[in-house]
Amino acid sequence: MVARASRAGLAAIALTDHDTLGGVAAATAAGDRLGLRVIGGCEFSCAAPWGEMHVLGYFLPSASAALDAFLAGCRADRVRRARAMVDKLRRVGIELSFDDVLKISAGGAMGRPHVARALVAKGVVGDMNEAFDRFLGRGRAGFVDKVLPPFRDVARVAHAVGGIVSAAHLKDRASRTVLERFQAEGLDAIEVRHPSHSPEVRERLAQMARELGLLQTGGSDWHGEAAAEGEHGTIGSQQVPVAWLDAIEARRAA
């Protein structure tokens, strides 16, 4: 991933896998070799008025007992959820085992994309989009809810280790009332630039960030596919100003 980012001409990247910092040390070492700055972080899930919100934690250390314990709990719920999804799929006649999903996840933080890829590998569906549309989306036969922590708990654990938190890909869900509520609970930033955000959404989010004194962040949300897939872009697809990173560092220093 770091080599790909270097070839794309990026000055810095953030590694924000879901509920794990497991790749940060290796990515940082690769960045040092290639002259690319790597910012360690992860993507959390938390409860929101509309159901689930993703939160990007930036500048998180790869060794913190409290943070590691929090993330271990999140990953344990991911395993519970994946097992439950497999059980539900088997009840409707899909030949899939938890070992199939475990093989696809390869030690990473388990999630619906791994179940989707296992369905593709088994030939049940043609691609991941079909897996979500037919089986894994909300209301479908294999869907299982997460157990979501409140946002304030995510903000607390990230701030305790010197990190900052940014609400990810809010699209049209963001309102001033919602952002003010999360800001009161520790929100530092809004992800403005994201593959799913139209120019109009970007401008609206940027305006609210300026009015509320929130930082702005952005990223490709690359999930490892060779090309853009669904709402995930490719590395380097989003033009994110270095000035935004400078502003984050200034906020952390203050």
Secondary structure, 3 states (H helix, E strand, C coil): CHHHHHHCCCCEEEECCECCCCCHHHHHHHHHHHCCEEEEEEEEEEEECCEEEEEEEECCCCCCHHHHHHHHHHHHHHHHHHHHHHHHHHHCCCCCCHHHHHHHHCCCCCCHHHHHHHHHHCCCCCCHHHHHHHHHCCCCCCCCCCCCCCHHHHHHHHHHCCCEEEECCCCCCCCHHHHHHHHHCCCCEEEEECCCCCHHHHHHHHHHHHHHCCEEEECCCCCCCCCCECCECCCCCCCCCHHHHHHHHHHHHC
